[in-house]
Amino acid sequence: MRTATADTEFVITRLFKAPLARVWQHWTSAERMSQWFGPKGVITTVKTLDLRPGGIMHARMDQPGGGRMWAKFVYREVVEPSRLVWEHSFSDEQANIVESPFGGPWPLRILSTATFTKEGAGTRLRLVWTPLDASAEERQAFTEMLDSMTEGWGGTFDKLDEALAG
């Protein structure tokens, strides 16, 4: 399920059929995160995962057909096993923040909040994205990409479902 609010916020939730501790491990281990992070078809290699406020996650995402992107998280909060907050950006190989590889306006940093809640035998994940220090043009581009973000995170969560089942 996805929603958007007037203040340029993207929200997506998913109920995973796995215990809270297992879902948390898949978000906080470089090895496990490499198994599922990124849209369908993308192969991700997490190069760095320093899970603490101020620490980073830095990953290479290889696309079908040879394209390559880099992602960077700068963690703000780590509350095991219920909450992760980070600044999400595109980056280069050295983990410097760069503009979107897709061209056009896009926020350089997105505040990301993932909350993990035990629900029966499963885990409810709620992910919220909000542009940080974005221009009006960047916020507009963000709003126009809500359907694409839903598709991308939906595919990513499908991959996480598969990794959790394996």
MOPEHU-V615763 format. One record per run of one state. SS is the DSSP state (@ for helix, = for strand, . for the rest). FROM is the first residue (numbers start at 1). LEN is the number of residues. Records with the same first field share a line. If there is no record, write none. Layout:
BEGIN
SS->FROM-LEN, FROM-LEN
END
This chain:
BEGIN
.->1-1, 6-3, 17-3, 29-1, 37-6, 50-6, 63-5, 80-3, 92-5, 99-10, 120-2, 133-3, 145-1, 166-1
=->2-4, 9-8, 43-7, 56-7, 68-12, 83-9, 97-2, 109-11, 122-11
@->20-9, 30-7, 136-9, 146-20
END
